[in-house]
Amino acid sequence: MTKFNYGLFYDFHTSTEIPDVGADFDVEAFTDQVKSCGVDFITCHARCNQGNAYYNTRCGKRHPALQFDMIRTISEACRRKGIKLSVYFNGYFSDEELLQHRDWMSIEIKGDTYHRYEGFSGFNNPGVRAVCYNSPYREHLKDMVRELLEDYPVDGFFFDCLAAPSCICPYCVKEMREKGIDPTDPEAVHRFGLFSVRRLCSELTEMIRKVKPDSLLYFNGRPAEEAIGMESHLEGECLPGLLGYETLTANALYLRTVAGGKPVMGMTGRFNDWGDFGGLRTAESLEYDLFYGAANGVRPDIGGHFHPRGNLDLPVFDRIREVYGNMQQYDEWVLDAVNEPEIALVYPVKEDQYRPTGTAVDSTVRMLTELKIQFDLVSEFASWEHYKLLIFPDDVVFTDSIADRVKKHLDRGGKLLATSRSGLDPEGKKFAVANWPAIYQGKTAYDPLYFQPAGKLAEGLPDMPLSVYAGGLLIKAAERTKTEMYLVKPYLPSGWDGLRSNYYNPPEKKTDEPFIVRNDQIVYICGELFTGYAKRAPKQLRELLGNAILSLVPDLKLKSSTLPSFARAFVQKKGNTELVHILAYCPEGRGQACAVEDRIALVDTEISLRTDGPVGKVYLAPTRKELPFEQKDGYCTVRIPHISGYALIVFESAKN
């Protein structure tokens, strides 16, 4: 299996109107800079979304201003210097080629031929003209790939923007009719679009593997679960300032469960926005992205824009060298380390989605990381067998398949935590698992939804009615079930009653309607706990979640009473060592953007790690400065005097 440790990804979407492409390019200076950063893998454009190629293609159209074969020059230099090279093709956008081949254009189901990216204004977007995969373009793309595959020393291919269009061009309509598909049925056209892009990926894979079996290969835009059998590795694309830090978090925790041991790269950007040539993010901002990935088994890949003339933009290389140089101090410990959490957040991936996504799952990821819980984000694709606890947030419908897997998990002695509609059968009329601690009665009419803290799960919560800030279900407790907390009725139904608004609606009285019920294996909360946290971020809901998890898994892998909520902590294992990564940065909303600009200092931080046996020593990497520690009740407790931004604490087993 091919491995790479540090990557760079170069966008080179270059307008045909630019007159001096490659005029100042010095391939030796460029690859020397790449090598000096410790980079062993880069991706460069063979053909961009503007439709221009950057090599001497016989099939496509080389950029008219480019006076030499750029890809041959780069690929030969990379081969000499031990840098792996993947070449980029945009699979869906190719403006210049579509100006020449109008019949290759995709026609959307409403009749539009010009593509409008969501979030962009009008035609000013990265790709105006989109291809139809069933036009002659499909063979054209394969021919261009074949040129590079057979005649150039490249290591692999990156295919971008592989959307599944609902296309009704003549080529698609003809094939749909041949297959008995109604081209006037939007759902049928959509499903045919899925078939079309999957066929393209399959044909490209077959052709590439036949010539170069060990080729690097990645299809960006296709769901990880769909394409992983064809791919050599995964790349989690995320520019956190634009897509949000929840995306960065979830990508890392999910992709490693799909990869099956294949490498995963976390692609961020040195810039602040796509098409942003003038952006240079701070070292602290890039560190946060990349250390977060490394702590979760994801290798770093920094994206940048290659200037049309080939200017090196040396300050960018200086920044990359700074960040990668910082990370490389930890390679001895971090490379090949693995995360082995005992808790899984389970959420289905909808068809054609890149990862599990939605308000509930994104909020759960945030809450669990704020609590320092060690967990994976899994769908039905991954095995659930090695987890102690499964968490189902707010709205996970229990299909027959999920219900069967949950039953097997419970039969193995596993634990489960679910909230609100999670656990209901597809008809939404009952809970799908026989020994569920609740009986479904319908949707609660209470708005606001209040609950009264009580019992062990209320530790740390104020003794007063608290709001969920979201809806929930009405339930009864099943037999042999304990009710932990009850709902509190508000005075009035919220909303306009024809005379008054009933906006101010305080709690009136505690009811006999359960809020939390449990048995030996399942804790069920009837409110939308995670949706409520997404709306208002009340600390009490996070504390309640932590108490519920601790009641099910009292021997959590990592515990700390001193780490602040914004800090992140992850545990990895490598050989006879266990690693605790601590990140102390705080993404902050600034105007319309989200920024990380500072390393935050943590003083006198205490952590306790559950270990499998006696610990020989604990030290800070990379200095190997030893830290005093105490072992008691299966935990090794250590206090770190000072952390600035990032720290790696190494627990070395006393066993050889």
N, C-alpha and C positions, 0 to 999 in steps of 0.2 A: 504494500500500500504506500502510495506517495505521501510524504509528509512535507509540510513547509511551515516555517515558524514565524516569519515576518513578511507581510505582503504590502504592495502598493498597487493601486488601481488608478489608471489614467483615463479620464474622459477626454475625448478629442472630437467632439461634435462640431465640425468646422464648416461654416457657411461657404458655399461656392463663390460668393462675392469677395472673400478675403484673398488678397493678391500675392501674399508672400509666404505661403505655407512651407515650412521647413527651411526657410532661407538662412537661419542662424543655427541650425541643429548640428551639434557635435556629439555623435553617438558615444565616443569614448568618454567625454566629460560627463555625459548623462549617466551612463552605466557605472562609471566610477563613483558618482554621487550616490547612486542606488546602492552599490556595494558597500560604501562607507557607512551606510545606515544599518548594515547588518541584514539587509533585505535579501531573501532567497526566492521570491516569487513576485512577478508583476503581471498585470494585465494591460495590454495596449490595443488600440482600435485597429482592426483590419478594415471595417466599414462602419461608419457612424450612422446615427439616425437621420442625418441630412442626406444620406445616400451616396456619400463619397468614400472611395476606397483609398488606402494609403500604402498600396503595393502595386506591382505591375500586373494587374489582373487582365486576363483575356476575356473575362465574362462580364465584369462590371465596369465601373467608370472611376478611374483614378482621379483624385482632386486635380482640376486643371492647373492649379498653381504649383503643385508639388513636382519638383524636377528630378526626383530620384525615388528608389524603392525603399521607403522608410521601414517597412516591416522586415524586409530582408536585412537591412542594416542593423536594426535593433535585435532581431532574432540571432544573428551571427555573433554579435557582441555579447549577448546574454549567454549563449552557449559557451563562449570562451571563458566567461567569468563565473560560470556556475550558478546562473540565475535562471530559474524556470520561467517560461513565458507562455501565458495564455493569450490568444487573440480574440478580440471582441467583434461580434456581429450583432447589430440590432435586428432582431427577428421580425419586428412588427412595423417599424417606421423606416422609410427610405425615400425621402422627399424627391431627390434628384432622379432616381430611377423611376419613380412613379410619374414624374413629369413626362418621361419618355415612353412609359408603358401605362397609359391610363387604364387599360383593361385589367391591370394587376391590382387596382385599388379595391379595398373593402367598401362595400355599400352597407351602411347600417340599416337596421330594420325599419327606421323611419324615412329612409331614402337619402340620408346625409352621406356625402363622400369625404368631407373635411372633418378631421377628428378634433374634438375639443377635450383636452385634459381637464379633469375635475380640479378646481382650485386655480385654474389659469383663466385669463381674460381673453375671450375670443380666439383668434388664430395665433396670438402671440404665446406659443407654447412649444415644448420640446419636439413635438412631432405632429405635423398637420395632416400628412397623408399616410394612411395605414394600409398595409398590404392585405391581400386575401391569400391565405395559405393554400387554397385550392386552385389558384391561378397558376400560370407558368412560373410565377415567382418561386414556388416551392423547389422546382428543379434548378432554377437559377441560383438560389441560395446554396443548394447542395453542390452545384458546380464551383461556386466561389470557395466554399470550404474545401472541396477536393483539391483545388489549386494549392492551397496552403498546406494541406495535409500531405501531399505528395512531393512538393517542391521546396518547402521551407523548413528550417529546423525549429519548429514550434512544438511546445509541450502539451498544448491543450486549447480548448475553445470555451468561450463564455458567450452564451446567447441571451440577449436582453429583451425585456418588455414583451414577453410571450403571453399576451392576453388571449382570451378566448372570445373572439368577436361574434356577434350575431349578424353574420354577413348574408345578404341576399343578392349578391352579384350573380351574373349568369352562370359562372362556373359552379357556384354553390347550389343554386337552384336546380341546375341540371343534375348534379349528383344527388341532391336530396330527393328529387323525383325518382331517380333510378333506385334509390333505397326505400321508396315508399314513404318518405317524410313529407309532411305538409309544410311548404315554405311560407305559408301565411300564418302558421301557429308560432307565436313568439317563443314559447317554451321549447317547442321542437327545434326551432332554429338555434336557440341557445345551446341545446344539447348537441346539436350538430357542430357548433363552434367548438365545444369542448373536445369532441371527437377529432376535429380537424387539427387543433394545436397539438393534441397528444400524438396524432399520427406523424406530424412533422418532427416532433422530438424523437419519436421512435425510429424514424427513417434516418435522421441525422446520427443518432447513436449507433445504429447498425452499420452505417457507412464508415463512420470514424473508427469504431472498434475493429472493423475488418482490416483496415490499413494499419492502425496504431492501437493495439489492444490496451496499452497502458496510458492512453491519452487522458489528460485532465479534462473534465467535462462538467459544466454546470449550466442549468436552464433557469435564468432569473425570471421570475414572474409565474412560474409553475409551483403549485403547492409542494412542499417538501415531501409529503407522504406519497404523492403521485409519482415524483420523479427520482426519488432516492435510488431506486434500482438501476437507473441509467447513469447516475452521476458518480463522479469520483470523490466528491466532497460537497459540503454545503457552505453557502455564503449568506450570512444574515445581514441583509442590507438595512442600515438605519442611520439616518442623520438626526440625532436626538433633538437638536434645537428646532428641527422642522417637524419630525414625525412624533416627537415626544419621548421622554425617558421611559415611560411604561413600555413602549415598543422595544427599546434596547433591552430592558429587563426580561421581558417575556421571550424575546427571540433566543436569548442565551439559555434560558431554563427549558425551553421547548425543543430547540433544534438538536440538542445533545441526545434527547430521547428518540429521535428519528434517525440519527446518523448511523447507528449500528456500528460504531467504532471508526467510521470514516471521519476525516478531519472536518472541523467546522471553523469557518473564518467569520469574524465580526467586522463588517465593512462600515466604517464611519467616514467622515469627510474632514479635510483640513479647512474647508470652507463652511459658510453658514447657510447656504442655500444652493439648490441645483442651479447650474449656470452662473455661479458666483465666482468670477475670476479674481475679485479683489478682497476675498475673505481669508483671514488666517486666524484660526481659533487658538486660544491660549493653550499652553502646555498642560495646564491643570484640567482644562475641558477635555482634551484628548486623553489624558491619563485616566480620567474617570471612566470614559467609555472603554478603554482598552484594558485597564486593570480589572474592571467589572467582567469583561469577557474572559480574561485569563483566569480569574477566580472561578469561572464556570466552564472551563475546558474549551474556550473559544480563542482561537489565535487572532492576532491583530492584522487589520488590513485598512490602511489609510487611503482614502480616495482623494484625488486632486484633478485639476484641469491642466492639460498640457497646452501651453501657449502655442498658437498656430505657427509662429516663426521657429519654435523650438527653444525659446529662452528658458534657462534653467530655473528661474525664480529661486535663487539661492537661499533667501530667508525661509522658504518652505522646507528645503532640505535641512537647514539648520534646526528648524522646529521638529522635524521628523527624527533627526539624529538625537536631539535632546530627549524626546519622549521614548524612542526605541532604546536608546542607551540606558535610560532609567530602568526600563523593563528588563533588559538583558542581564542586569545584575542578579535577577531572580531565576534565570533559566535553569540553573542546576536543580532547583526544587520544583519549579512549576511545569516545565516541559514534561508531558506525558502523565501528569497528575490527573486524577479522576475524582468526580463528585459521586458519592454513593448515598444520597439521601434516603430516609426511611418513610418519608411522607410525600404524597403526590396530590397535586391539585389537578382534578380531572375535569376536562371541558372538551366537548366535541369540536371537531373542525368541520365547518360547513363546506359544501362542495365548492371548489375553486378558491378557497381561502388559503392564505399562506401559512397561517397559524391559528390556534384558538384565539378568538378576539371578541370583544364586547365589553360593556360597562362592568358587568359582574366579575368576569375573569380578570380584567385589567386591575380592578380595585382589589381583588383578592391577592394578586401578585404583589401589589404595593403593601398591603397590610401584613402579609407574611414576611416580606423582606424587612419591613420596619420592626417586626417582632423578632427578627434574626432566626426565623424558622428555616431549617434546611429542607428544601423540597424540590421536586421536579414538576414541570408543567407537562401533562400528558394528555393525549387523546386516546381513542380506542386503538390507535395504531400500535402503541407500545404495550409491553407486558406490564401488568400490575402486580405480579406475584410477589415481588420482593419488598413491597411497601407494608409498613405497619398500619398506616392511616391513609385513607382516601378522603379528600375534601371535595364536595360538590356544591358550588356556589349558586344560589338563587334560582336558576332557571334551567337546570340540566334535566331534560326529559329522559326518563328511564325506558329506552327501547327494550325489546326482548333481549337483545345482545348485551346491553349495559346491565340490565337486571340480572341476567345469568352470571355475568362476571362479578357483580357485586355479591351475589349469593355465594359464589366460590370463595371470594375474598373473606366473607364472614365465616364460612365453614372452616377456613384455615385459621380462624381466630383473629382475623384482622379487625381494625376499628374503622369507624366511618363518622364523618361530620357532614351534615347537609342543612341547607337553609331554604325556606320558602317553597317554591315549586319544584325544586330538585327532589327527585324520587317519585314524582307522579308518573303514571303511565301515559302513553301517547294520547289517550283520549282525555286526559286531565281530570279523571273522575275518582281515582284512588291511587294510593301508593303501591308501587309495583313489587315491592319486596315483602314477603310474608311476615317477617318478624320486625317490621318497622314500628317504632315506638308511638307513632301518631296515627290517628284515623282522620281522613280528610273530610271536612264539613263544608268547604267552599271558600270563597275569598272574603276576608274580613272587611267590614264596612268602616272600621275605625280609621279616621284620618283627622289628625295625626295618629300614628300608631305608637302608643306608649307601652312600656313594660316596667314592672317593679323589680329591681334587683333583690335577690334573696339567695341564701345558701352559699355553698363553697364557690360556685361559679361567679359570685358577686364580689369576690375579693378585690379590693381596691376601687370599687364603684361607689358613688355617692348613694346614700339611702333615700332616694327620691325617685319618682317616676321619670324615666328617660325616654327620649324619642329615638325611633329607628330612622326617621327622615325618609321613609319609603313605605311601600305597602307590605302585604303579607297574606297569610292564609288563616282561616279559622279551623282549628283542629280540636279533637278530643284525645285524651291519653289512652293508649291501648292497654290491654291487660299486662300485668307484671312490668309496668312502666312507672318511672318516677317523674313527677312534674317538678322542675327546678324553679321556674319563674312563671308569673302570670301576666296577662295583658291588663292594661289599665284603660278604662273607657274614658274618652273625652266627653265634655259636656254636650256637644252638639255635632251634628253632621257638618263637616266643613263645606264652605262654598256659599254661593248666593242662594237664598231661600225664597226670593221674590220680594223680600222687604229688607233683609239685612245680609251682610256679607259673611258673617261668622268666620272672620279671618282669625280673630283671637280666640283660641279654643283650648283652654287648659285641661289638664286631666281632672276627672271627677272622682272616680273610685276604682279600686282594684276589683277585677272580675274573677270568676272561676274558670276562665278560658286560658288554656296553657299558652305560654310563650316559648318555653324550652321544656322538652321532654327527653328522657333518655332511658336506655337500658344498659346492660353491661358492655355492649359493643357500639351503640349508635347514640350520638347526640344530635337531636334535630331541633332547629330554631325556626319558628314559623314566619319570622320577619325577613325582609330582604336586607340582611345585614350588610352585604357588600355593596349593594346599590346605594344604601344610605350613607355608607362611608365615602363613596364616590361623590355624593352630592355635598356633604358638609364636613367630612373628615373629623368626626367627633372621636376624641381619644377613648371615650368610654366603650364605643363599639369595638375598637381594636383590643382593648383590655379584656372585654368579654370574650372575644375570639381566642385570645391567648389563654385565658382560663379554661375555655372549653377544650382546646387542644391539649393543655397540660393534664386535664382530667382523663384524657384518653391515652396520652403518651407521656407519662410522668418523667421518663428518662430521656428527655430531649438531648440531642447530640451536643448542642451548644447552648449555654446559658450565660446571661450577663445582666446585671442590675445597673450597670453604669454606662453602657453604650447608649447614646442618644438615638432617637427614632430616625434621624436622617442618616445615621451611619449604617453601613451595610457590612455584613460579616458572612463569610462562606467557608465551608470546610471541604478540604480535598485530602486525598490519600495518595501516597507514592512510596512504594517499598515499605520500609519500617518506620516511615514518618507520616504524621498527619499535619496538615497545614491549615492555619486559620488566617484568611485574608480579611483585613479590616480596611474599609474605605471611608474616609471622612471628608466628603465633598458635599455640597448642597446645591443641586440645580435650582435656580431662582428665576421666577418670572420677571422679565424686564420689558415693559411695554408689550409688544406683540411677540416677543421672543423669549426663549428660555436659555439661560447662560450658566456656565460654571466658570468662575474666575479665580477662586481661592482654594487653597488647601486649608482645611480646618484643623486646628490643634486640639487633640484630646489629651487630657492629663489624668494619670492615675486610673487607667482603665482596667477593670477586672473581668476576666472571662474564665469560664469553667467548661472544659471539654470532656465529654464522656469517652473514656479510652477502654480498649479491649484488655489491657494488662498494664503492668507497671511502666512508668515513663522513666527513661534514663536521664534526659536533660531537655530543657526548653530554652530556645534562643531565638533572637531576632535575625532574620535574613536581611541583607547579605553579610552583615558584620559578624555574625555568629556570637554576638554578645549574649551571654547566658543570663537567664532570668530565674530568680528563686520561685519555687512552686511547691504546692501542697497537694497530696493525693488523699482522697477520702471518699468513701461510698461510691467508688467507680469513676469519680471525676478528678481531673487534674486542674487545679485552679492556679492562675498566674495573674500577676498585676503588671501592666505595661506602663512605665513611668510617663512616656511621651510618644504621641503619634502625630505626624503631620501629613495629612492627606491619605497616605497609604502605609500599611505595615503588614509584614508577613511573619507570623509567629510559627516556629517549627517545633513540634512535639516529637521527639525521637524516642522510639521504644527502647526499653532496657534490654529487650531480647535481641540476639544477633540476627 
